[in-house]
Amino acid sequence: MNTNGRYSRSRTLFRDAQSVIPGGVNSPVRAFRGVGGTPPYVQSAAGAYVMDEDGNRYLDFVGSWGPMIVGHTHPAVLEAVQETLKRGFSFGAPTAGESRFARMIIERVPSVEMVRLVNSGTEATMSALRLARAATGRDLLVKFAGCYHGHADPFLVAAGSGTLDIGVPDSPGVPKAVAAGTLIARFNDLESVDALLQAHPGRVAAIIVEPVGGNAGCIPPVPGFLEGLRRLCDAQGSLLIFDEVMTGFRVARGGAAELYDIRPDLITFGKVVGGGFPIGAYAGPSSIMRQVAPSGPVYQAGTLSGNPVAVSAGIATLELLDQEAYRTLEALGQHVEDGLTRAIREGGWPMVVQRVGSMFTPFFRSEPVRNVDDASDADMPRFRTFFHAMLGRGYYLAPSAYECSFLSLAHTRETLNGFLESAVGVLTGIMQTERV
C-alpha cells in the first residue's frame, strides 16, 4: 500500500469532480459525508479487492453495494459479457436471453410466475407500486421509516440510505400531494402497521418493505414480523411488496422470500440479479403481472430494459449461485459475526454485530438495532474513527453507519482472519484512548 500521500490523486480527482458533478459524486453515499474525508477513487477491481488511483489496495466489503456476490471480474461473468459484446450492445428489440433470465428467476422464487426487466432498483419499485395501485384500485402506500426503495417521489418520505447521512430525510422537490399518499410505519412493529390500516380502511394499495432492513444498517426482521405483514395485507386486501433489491439472491437462493418462507404479491430485484451491471426487475404471479402493458393497461417501458449485456451478466452470476455457494457465503458470514462478537464480549465494548447471510453491520451501541431510531442512537463518532482506521489498514467497509457491508465468494477465511485481527486491534485502541 502506498503510504506516502495515500489519497493525493483521489483528493485531486474529488476536488475536480465537484466542479462538474453535484457534490462530486453520482450517488450521495459515495461522497463520504457519513464518515468525512476523501473517498478513494477506484481504478480497478479483481476478486475480493479494489485498487484506487493512488495505488492503495483494499479488501472490499462494499462490493458495488451488493452486486459483486461472486467477486469482481469473475472469469465466467467476464466471458459471458465479452461474448455478448461481440454480438452487439443494445438492440431495442427482444432477445432470447431475456426469457431465459426470467425463467431462472421464476424457478428460484415460488411466488413468481412472470418477470418484467427494467434498468434499476428505483425503476423496479416505482413500477411495482404503480401496478399495485392499478391492481387494487387504491392509492395509499405504507412504507417503513428508514427503509429505502429508490428515489422515486413516493418513497422519499422517511427514507433511509444516503438521505440519513446528508440530513435530507424528505427531499425537496417531492410534491406534498405525493408525500401525502405515503404512510409511515415502524420497522419490526406490527401494531404501527395495523393502526395505519385501521385509520385508512380499504384505501391502502400496498405495503412495501425491505424484508431485511439494509438501508439503516443490517436490521433483521423480528420473529413474526413478516408473517404479520402477510396476514394484515390479506385481511385488508392490500398487496405485500418485498423490496429485494438488496436481499434478492444474496441472502438465499430464492432471496428473503425463501429464507423467511413468505409469499409476497410482488417482489423487486436489482444488484445481484445484474452481476454488477445496471438492471432491475419486478415480478409476481401472472394474475397481477399480466396487467402490465402490452398485456394490460398499466404502462411501463424502457429503451434499455432487458439490455443484453446486463442480462448475460445476470445469467452468468445466477448460474454460479448454487446451494453450495450459499453454504459458503453463510459460513463466511458466520465467521465474521463470531469473530467480532467474541471480541466485543471479551473487550466489554458497547457494540453489536447484526448479520443476515453475507450482509452485516457493526453498530456502536450495546442493544440490538430493531429500527432506524435504534440505528440513529448508535455512536457515530466511534464508527467514523473505526471506519478510517480500517480503511488505512486496507479494509474498505461501507462508508456509512447506515449501510451494510457485504461478503462475496471471493473472500476467504484467511483474508477475513486478517480483517478480524485488524478490527480487534482498532477497536482496542479506540476504547483505550477513550478511557485515558
Buried (B, 14 or more C-beta within 10 A) or exposed (E): EEEEEBBEBBBBBBEEBEEEEEBBBEEBBBBBBBBEBBBBBBBEBBBBBBBBBBEBBBBBBBBBBBBBBBBBBBEBBBEBBEEBEEEEEEEEEEBEBBEEBBEBBBEBBEBBBBBBBBBBBBBBBBBBBBBBBBBBEBEBBBBBBBBBBBBBBBBBBBBBBBBBBBEEBEBEEBEEEEBEBBBBBBBBBBEBBBEBBEEBEEBBBBBBBBBBBBBBBBBBBBEEBBBBBBBBBEEBEBBBBBBBBBBBBBBBBBBBBBBBEBBBBBBBBBBBBBBBBBBBBBBBBEEBBEBBEEEBEBEBEBEBBBBBBBBBBBBBBBBBBEEEBBEBBBEBBEBBBEBBBEBBEEBEBBBBBBBBBBBBBBBBBEEEBBBBEBBBEBBBEBBBBBBBBBBBBBBBBBBBBBBBBBBBBBBBEEBBEBBBEBBBBBBEEBBEEEEE
